[in-house]
């Protein structure tokens, strides 16, 4: 399974089907221009995820409706976020383990 795949702990409905896994494509410039950056940077160098923006990326990159993202369990949302954020932090290349349902 791809490093960009999340096995959902709680299936969701998307496009009229039950979905148990989400596979994310890499974002492109259009995604960034449409969604913005998913992290709020602070003056001390720390960064905090912006849940609404992360949700937009989950929808776009996994090709599911925003309404389906809203039904993700908190654990599944967080696991998806851990796939999305490394695209913006440069950590995608250094994280070889896929996020899974275990």
NORNOR-V262315 format. One record per pair of residues at least 4 apart in sequence whose ideal C-beta (glycine too) atoms are under 6 Angstrom apart, sorted by the first residue. I is the first residue (numbers start at 1). J is the second residue. D is the distance in whole Angstrom. If there is no record, write none. Layout:
# NORNOR-V262315
I | J | D
I | J | D
This chain:
# NORNOR-V262315
1 | 5 | 5
1 | 98 | 5
2 | 23 | 6
3 | 98 | 5
4 | 23 | 6
4 | 24 | 4
4 | 83 | 6
5 | 21 | 6
5 | 23 | 5
5 | 98 | 6
6 | 22 | 5
6 | 79 | 5
6 | 80 | 5
6 | 83 | 6
6 | 99 | 5
7 | 21 | 5
7 | 100 | 5
7 | 101 | 4
8 | 20 | 5
8 | 76 | 5
9 | 75 | 6
9 | 76 | 6
9 | 101 | 5
10 | 73 | 4
11 | 18 | 5
11 | 20 | 5
12 | 19 | 5
12 | 68 | 5
12 | 71 | 5
14 | 19 | 5
14 | 64 | 4
14 | 68 | 4
22 | 62 | 4
24 | 61 | 4
24 | 62 | 5
24 | 83 | 5
25 | 61 | 5
27 | 31 | 4
27 | 87 | 5
31 | 35 | 6
31 | 60 | 6
35 | 53 | 6
35 | 56 | 4
35 | 57 | 6
36 | 53 | 5
38 | 50 | 6
38 | 53 | 4
38 | 54 | 5
38 | 57 | 6
38 | 88 | 6
39 | 47 | 4
40 | 48 | 5
40 | 50 | 6
41 | 47 | 5
42 | 46 | 5
49 | 54 | 6
54 | 81 | 5
54 | 84 | 6
55 | 69 | 5
57 | 61 | 5
57 | 84 | 5
58 | 62 | 6
58 | 69 | 5
58 | 80 | 5
59 | 64 | 6
59 | 66 | 5
59 | 69 | 5
64 | 68 | 4
72 | 76 | 4
72 | 77 | 4
79 | 99 | 5
81 | 85 | 6
82 | 99 | 6
83 | 99 | 6
85 | 89 | 6
86 | 91 | 4
86 | 92 | 4
86 | 95 | 6
87 | 92 | 5
91 | 95 | 6
